[in-house]
């Protein structure tokens, strides 16, 4: 039996997302989590996080350092922290393993365990079932959603940040390495919202400008009752259309909500916007999904 059924494809077409159980075993999930714990143990904290800032000018330098660190992370493995985890001397005020929001954006390229999952037969089979002919991998992230600490992710569409012409060429895959529940910050979707286009884009600003990115357009407002929760069991995956509106709430529970997520783009007859924050590099062109 196929990992993804025709009924799953139809639900994705109608709703803009679908939850699939059983992508990974519990053991495979623990392997990925353990490997991330090792990466975090050995991480070098970025300099802009370790500096003591006391003036508005210094704060601007910190912000600029953070923006540059982000915008050049597409071909690297870098560390992004929750707010309030450092004191004014740049020292941790929470345990290091509890400090991170995410690690990204090239785990799929440089970490063998994550690369294996990204190119797994089940993932490739699901992509083919979805009709993807020449999918490439854009980025990957490990998201922590720390217990009692993991921040809210406000309503958004992935195409805001990963814009293609035509639209509808980006697919997110969101793999739960622990149970993702309503209590610990699972995803919420507006079913069918992938049919309405987008109203906001994150774009690079001209060279020499600051900030390094800006937003064109405005995010719409959405009523809470429009959203439907999408809890996922450990080892399951959510397939996410690039234009579907989704969010997650703050994690106020005692449980973390670890996730490995990555994005694909159908490259056939698709233009990747040069204004996107994420750009392929000579060191890491967007790798094809259907090869290892």
Secondary structure as GFF3:
##gff-version 3
##sequence-region A 1 292
A	DSSP	alpha_helix	6	15	.	.	.	ID=ss1
A	DSSP	beta_strand	17	20	.	.	.	ID=ss2
A	DSSP	alpha_helix	26	41	.	.	.	ID=ss3
A	DSSP	alpha_helix	47	50	.	.	.	ID=ss4
A	DSSP	alpha_helix	56	71	.	.	.	ID=ss5
A	DSSP	beta_strand	77	81	.	.	.	ID=ss6
A	DSSP	three_ten_helix	96	98	.	.	.	ID=ss7
A	DSSP	beta_strand	100	105	.	.	.	ID=ss8
A	DSSP	alpha_helix	107	110	.	.	.	ID=ss9
A	DSSP	alpha_helix	112	118	.	.	.	ID=ss10
A	DSSP	alpha_helix	121	129	.	.	.	ID=ss11
A	DSSP	beta_strand	135	143	.	.	.	ID=ss12
A	DSSP	beta_strand	153	156	.	.	.	ID=ss13
A	DSSP	three_ten_helix	158	160	.	.	.	ID=ss14
A	DSSP	beta_strand	164	165	.	.	.	ID=ss15
A	DSSP	beta_strand	170	176	.	.	.	ID=ss16
A	DSSP	beta_strand	187	189	.	.	.	ID=ss17
A	DSSP	three_ten_helix	193	195	.	.	.	ID=ss18
A	DSSP	beta_strand	200	204	.	.	.	ID=ss19
A	DSSP	beta_strand	213	217	.	.	.	ID=ss20
A	DSSP	three_ten_helix	224	226	.	.	.	ID=ss21
A	DSSP	beta_strand	228	230	.	.	.	ID=ss22
A	DSSP	beta_strand	237	241	.	.	.	ID=ss23
A	DSSP	beta_strand	246	248	.	.	.	ID=ss24
A	DSSP	beta_strand	259	266	.	.	.	ID=ss25
A	DSSP	beta_strand	271	272	.	.	.	ID=ss26
###
